[in-house]
Amino acid sequence: MQRKPDNPMHLDPGRLKQKVTEARGDAGYTICHSTLPYAGSPVPPAVCRGFADRYRTWQL
């Protein structure tokens, strides 16, 4: 399976579109891949800056 080099979360094809659709719907945002709780980050989860720069949702 070929992945894009700008795919830091190593998402399968179509998964990014699905996540954006979900985030623009009920969720209202998506968490930054660098602050995912299971990734061992000492920083609390944060909103993805790339998502916040591109989209406006009811929570942003």
BAZAVO-362627 format. One record per residue (C-alpha): residue number from 1; residue in one letter; y negated, x, z negated. Coordinates in nm, 2 decimals. Last residue first. Example, Ala and Ser with C-alpha at 12.3 -4.5 7.8 and 13.67 -1.06 7.14 Angstrom:
<nodes>
pos: 2 code: S py: 0.11 px: 1.37 pz: -0.71
pos: 1 code: A py: 0.45 px: 1.23 pz: -0.78
</nodes>
This chain:
<nodes>
pos: 60 code: L py: -2.63 px: -1.39 pz: -1.64
pos: 59 code: Q py: -2.43 px: -1.67 pz: -1.80
pos: 58 code: W py: -2.49 px: -1.93 pz: -1.54
pos: 57 code: T py: -2.42 px: -1.68 pz: -1.27
pos: 56 code: R py: -2.63 px: -1.45 pz: -1.05
pos: 55 code: Y py: -2.45 px: -1.20 pz: -0.83
pos: 54 code: R py: -2.50 px: -0.85 pz: -0.69
pos: 53 code: D py: -2.66 px: -0.65 pz: -0.97
pos: 52 code: A py: -2.46 px: -0.82 pz: -1.24
pos: 51 code: F py: -2.14 px: -0.75 pz: -1.06
pos: 50 code: G py: -2.22 px: -0.38 pz: -1.01
pos: 49 code: R py: -2.33 px: -0.36 pz: -1.37
pos: 48 code: C py: -2.00 px: -0.49 pz: -1.50
pos: 47 code: V py: -2.07 px: -0.67 pz: -1.83
pos: 46 code: A py: -1.97 px: -0.47 pz: -2.14
pos: 45 code: P py: -1.66 px: -0.44 pz: -2.35
pos: 44 code: P py: -1.73 px: -0.25 pz: -2.68
pos: 43 code: V py: -1.74 px: 0.13 pz: -2.64
pos: 42 code: P py: -1.46 px: 0.34 pz: -2.79
pos: 41 code: S py: -1.27 px: 0.29 pz: -2.46
pos: 40 code: G py: -0.89 px: 0.30 pz: -2.49
pos: 39 code: A py: -0.84 px: 0.12 pz: -2.15
pos: 38 code: Y py: -0.69 px: -0.18 pz: -2.33
pos: 37 code: P py: -1.04 px: -0.30 pz: -2.43
pos: 36 code: L py: -1.19 px: -0.27 pz: -2.09
pos: 35 code: T py: -1.51 px: -0.07 pz: -2.11
pos: 34 code: S py: -1.49 px: 0.15 pz: -1.80
pos: 33 code: H py: -1.37 px: -0.13 pz: -1.59
pos: 32 code: C py: -1.69 px: -0.32 pz: -1.66
pos: 31 code: I py: -1.61 px: -0.68 pz: -1.77
pos: 30 code: T py: -1.67 px: -0.97 pz: -1.53
pos: 29 code: Y py: -1.92 px: -1.25 pz: -1.55
pos: 28 code: G py: -1.97 px: -1.63 pz: -1.56
pos: 27 code: A py: -1.61 px: -1.71 pz: -1.65
pos: 26 code: D py: -1.63 px: -2.07 pz: -1.51
pos: 25 code: G py: -1.72 px: -1.99 pz: -1.15
pos: 24 code: R py: -1.89 px: -1.67 pz: -1.03
pos: 23 code: A py: -1.65 px: -1.47 pz: -1.24
pos: 22 code: E py: -1.34 px: -1.65 pz: -1.10
pos: 21 code: T py: -1.46 px: -1.60 pz: -0.74
pos: 20 code: V py: -1.54 px: -1.23 pz: -0.81
pos: 19 code: K py: -1.20 px: -1.18 pz: -0.96
pos: 18 code: Q py: -1.02 px: -1.34 pz: -0.66
pos: 17 code: K py: -1.23 px: -1.13 pz: -0.41
pos: 16 code: L py: -1.14 px: -0.82 pz: -0.61
pos: 15 code: R py: -0.77 px: -0.92 pz: -0.61
pos: 14 code: G py: -0.75 px: -0.96 pz: -0.23
pos: 13 code: P py: -0.57 px: -0.63 pz: -0.17
pos: 12 code: D py: -0.43 px: -0.50 pz: -0.50
pos: 11 code: L py: -0.68 px: -0.35 pz: -0.75
pos: 10 code: H py: -0.67 px: 0.02 pz: -0.83
pos: 9 code: M py: -0.94 px: -0.03 pz: -1.11
pos: 8 code: P py: -1.16 px: 0.24 pz: -0.96
pos: 7 code: N py: -1.14 px: 0.10 pz: -0.61
pos: 6 code: D py: -1.40 px: 0.30 pz: -0.42
pos: 5 code: P py: -1.13 px: 0.50 pz: -0.24
pos: 4 code: K py: -1.00 px: 0.18 pz: -0.09
pos: 3 code: R py: -0.63 px: 0.12 pz: -0.14
pos: 2 code: Q py: -0.34 px: 0.14 pz: 0.10
pos: 1 code: M py: 0.00 px: 0.00 pz: 0.00
</nodes>
